[in-house]
């Protein structure tokens, strides 16, 4: 592993009772990156994280952290891990629990208390520090658990679906914090099935489906390589928009269409102007028409196929 990579995974695989959860996965997480580990529910993201943390042992392959193969538990003092399955001591007072978590990571009580106070203030929870965890809302508890990953000032943050259950305002608060941490030198592995969220904050992405990597690289390069001609169309009326979309079906290679809005990948050689002219002839009122970069969601559907998402949802259920 080069000094620029905090995590290096080579050819790992994991099987459970004949089910292949992860197959031949290799990736590199650069120092200081916000690295998106992306894919639908059931794709193998959490299993991969558990192998990085040495909670689950890979059947094949190797994992290096900070240049050695000792595993996540050996480096726990350097890692902050927010698992998808949340777990807090509900009867404890919030600040007491945070100090306890800090001490469990080797932080002395005074420093742990100071760090807890700072983070509670930063996430607008200072007035809740003396309350029991069970008195907090689900969103507040999630922010408390996030604080618990930060108290020992880790170098590497591993966040598994960190925004699940948060309202848009608190999602934005945590997004801003994640970006700030990256700019201050922290390395972040950000696991999610929400492609639109990842696209806003990640600079490197790895998309997996059915336990296999289908795409990996810097976000800008991924978009360049998987470019093609994409346009965004927004209609004033969903029914008229659906009718208009049928008029250009022969020009479109793939579409992510919700009725009022559509992202279209055009067939090779198709001029976007031709698409616009056909849409206007249908009489549909168009609020927006512009050439765009492909979204991560569109790239995922193009590379993994919509059946990958469907199969993963069935497996997760």
C-alpha positions, 0 to 999 in steps of 0.5 A: 500500500502506498502512503497515500492510501489509508485503506487497501483491499485486494481480492476480498470475498465473503460467503454466508451459507452458500450466498456470496455477499462480496466477491473479488473486491479490490479498492484503494481509499486515498488519504483525505478522501470522502470515499463513497461505498455505494450500491443498493441495499443488500449489495455487500457494503456493510459486509465490506465495512465489517471486514475492514473493521475485522468484525467479519473475517474475509474468506479470501483476499487481504485488507491493509489499514494505515499500511499494515494488515493488523485489522480494524480492531488493532487500529480502533483508536484511529478509527471512528465507526458509525454502524448502520445498526444504531445502539445507545445506552437508553437509560444513561444521560447523554453526556455521561454516555459520551464520556464513557464512550470516549474513555472506552477509546482511551481518552481521559475523562477531562478531555472526553468531557470537553470533546463531548461538550464541544460536539453537543454544542456543535450539533445543537444538543447542548441543552440535552446533555443532562437528559436520558438518551431515551428522552431524545427523538430518533434524529437526536439519538442519531446525532448523539451516535455520530458524536460518539464516533468523533470523541477520540478524534479518529483519522479514519471515519467509517459511516454506514448510512449516516443520514438514514432517518434524519430530516433534511436540515440535520442531513445538511448539518452532517454533510457540512461536518463531513466535508469540513472533516475531510478538508481538515485531513480526515479520511472518510468512507461513506456508505449509502444507497442514496446516490444523490447524497453521495454525489454531493459530497464524495470525491471518490466512489466505488459502486458495488452490485450483487457483491461485485464492484462495477465502477471505481474511481474519482467522481470527475473521472467516472463521470467523464468515462461514463459520459455520453450525451445526457439531458434533463427535462422538466415538464409542467404536467406529468401526464403531458410529459409522459406523452411527450417522452413517448415521442422521443423514445426512439432517440433515447438509450436510457431514461430515469423518468419520474413524470415531471422530471426525466434524465435522458441518455441519448443514443450515440449521434443524437443531437439534443436539439432534435429531442427538444424540437420533438418534445415541443411539437407534442404541445407539452409545456417544458420548464427545463431542458439542458445538457447535463453530466450523468448523475451517479444514479444514472451511471449506476443503472447503466453499469449495474442494470436496474435488475441489480437494484431489484434483486438487492431489494428482494434479498434485503427484504 
